[in-house]
C-alpha cells in the first residue's frame, strides 16, 4: 500500500509509470516514422489489419500497461514488488526495441525472435502481477493478446517477404 506519510506519492508514481510508457511509445514512434510506407510495400497475409489500426490499438494498450504497473506499485510499493517491476522495465525495453528492428532495419526474422521474447516476458509479468493485483494482471491480457497477434503477423510477413 502507499505509505500514509506520502499522500502525493501515488501521483508521483503514476507519473513515473506514465512517463516510462510514454518514453517507450516515443522510441517506437520515432522508429516507426516510415511505418505506413513500409507496411504498404510489404506482402501481407489476407488477415493483416489496415495500417491505421495500429496507432489507436497501441494507445489503448499503453494506457493499460501504465495503469497495470501503477496498480502493482500501489499494492506493494517499489520494494515489495521489486521483481515484477524490474520485469516490467524489461518488457518496456523489449517493446521499444521491436519497431527499430522491424521498420527501420527491416530485420523481420530478428524482430520476430525479439517479439517471441517479449511475449514470454509479458506472460511471466502477468503471473507475477497476479500475486500483487489481479486487476493489474488482467489489464495486461489485451497486451498479451495483441503481441500474440502481432507475432503471428510478423512471422507471416517474414515468410512472405
C-alpha positions in Angstrom: 0.0 0.0 0.0 1.0 3.6 -0.5 2.7 4.9 2.7 0.4 7.3 4.7 3.3 9.7 5.2 3.5 10.4 1.5 0.0 11.5 0.3 1.2 12.6 -3.1 3.4 9.6 -3.8 0.6 7.9 -5.7 0.5 10.7 -8.1 4.3 10.8 -8.5 4.4 7.0 -9.0 1.6 7.3 -11.6 3.6 10.0 -13.4 6.7 7.7 -13.4 4.7 4.9 -14.9 3.1 7.2 -17.5 6.5 8.7 -18.4 8.1 5.3 -18.7 5.4 4.1 -21.1 5.4 7.4 -23.0 9.2 7.1 -23.5 8.6 3.6 -24.8 5.9 4.8 -27.2 8.0 7.7 -28.4 11.0 5.5 -29.1 8.7 3.1 -31.0 7.1 6.0 -32.8 10.3 7.6 -33.9 11.5 4.2 -35.3 8.1 3.8 -37.0 8.1 7.2 -38.6 8.1 5.5 -42.0 5.9 2.6 -40.9 3.0 3.5 -43.1 5.0 3.4 -46.3 7.0 0.3 -45.2 3.8 -1.5 -44.3 2.1 -0.6 -47.6 5.0 -2.0 -49.6 5.1 -5.4 -47.7 3.4 -8.5 -49.0 0.8 -9.1 -46.3 -1.4 -12.0 -45.3 -5.1 -11.6 -46.1 -5.8 -11.2 -42.4 -3.5 -8.3 -41.9 -5.2 -5.2 -40.3 -5.2 -1.9 -42.1 -2.3 0.3 -41.1 -4.4 2.9 -39.4 -5.4 0.4 -36.7 -2.0 0.3 -35.1 -1.9 3.7 -33.5 -5.3 3.5 -31.7 -4.6 0.0 -30.6 -1.2 0.8 -29.1 -2.6 4.0 -27.5 -5.1 1.9 -25.5 -2.5 -0.8 -24.7 0.0 1.7 -23.5 -2.6 3.2 -21.1 -3.4 -0.3 -19.8 0.3 -1.1 -19.4 0.9 2.1 -17.4 -2.1 1.6 -15.1 -1.1 -2.1 -14.5 2.3 -1.1 -13.4 0.9 1.6 -11.1 -1.6 -0.8 -9.6 1.2 -3.2 -8.7 3.2 -0.4 -7.2 0.2 0.8 -5.2 -0.4 -2.7 -3.9 3.1 -3.5 -2.8 5.4 -0.5 -3.3 8.8 -0.4 -5.0 10.5 -2.8 -2.6 7.6 -5.2 -2.2 7.2 -5.6 -6.0 10.9 -5.2 -7.0 11.0 -8.4 -9.1 7.8 -7.8 -11.1 8.6 -4.1 -11.6 12.1 -5.0 -12.8 10.5 -7.4 -15.3 8.0 -4.6 -16.2 11.0 -2.4 -17.1 12.4 -5.3 -19.2 9.2 -5.6 -21.2 9.2 -1.8 -21.9 12.7 -2.1 -23.3 11.7 -5.1 -25.4 8.6 -3.2 -26.6 10.7 -0.2 -27.6 13.2 -2.5 -29.5 10.8 -4.1 -31.9 9.9 -1.1 -34.1 13.5 -0.3 -35.0 14.2 -3.9 -35.8 11.1 -4.3 -38.0 10.5 -0.9 -39.6 14.0 0.8 -39.6 16.3 -2.2 -40.1 13.8 -4.5 -42.0 15.1 -7.4 -39.9 11.8 -9.4 -39.9 13.3 -12.6 -38.6 15.1 -10.9 -35.7 12.1 -8.8 -35.0 10.0 -12.0 -34.7 12.5 -13.6 -32.3 12.5 -10.4 -30.2 8.7 -10.4 -30.2 8.7 -14.0 -29.0 10.9 -12.9 -26.1 8.6 -10.0 -25.4 5.6 -12.4 -25.4 7.3 -14.7 -22.9 8.2 -11.7 -20.6 4.6 -10.4 -20.8 3.3 -13.9 -19.8 5.7 -14.0 -16.9 4.7 -10.5 -15.9 1.0 -11.4 -15.9 1.8 -14.3 -13.5 3.9 -12.1 -11.2 1.5 -9.2 -11.3 -1.4 -11.5 -10.3 0.3 -12.0 -6.9 0.1 -8.3 -6.3 -3.1 -7.2 -8.1 -5.5 -9.4 -10.1 -6.7 -6.2 -11.9 -3.2 -5.3 -13.0 -2.7 -8.8 -14.3 -6.0 -8.7 -16.2 -5.1 -5.3 -17.7 -2.0 -6.9 -19.3 -4.1 -9.6 -21.1 -5.1 -7.4 -24.0 -1.4 -6.6 -24.4 -0.5 -10.3 -24.4 -3.3 -11.0 -26.9 -2.1 -8.2 -29.2 1.5 -9.3 -29.1 0.3 -12.8 -29.9 -1.5 -11.5 -33.0 1.5 -9.2 -33.8 3.8 -12.1 -33.6 1.7 -14.1 -36.0 1.6 -11.2 -38.4 5.4 -10.6 -38.0 6.0 -14.3 -38.8 3.7 -14.2 -41.9 5.4 -11.0 -43.1 8.8 -12.5 -42.6 7.8 -15.6 -44.6 6.2 -13.5 -47.4 9.0 -11.0 -47.8 
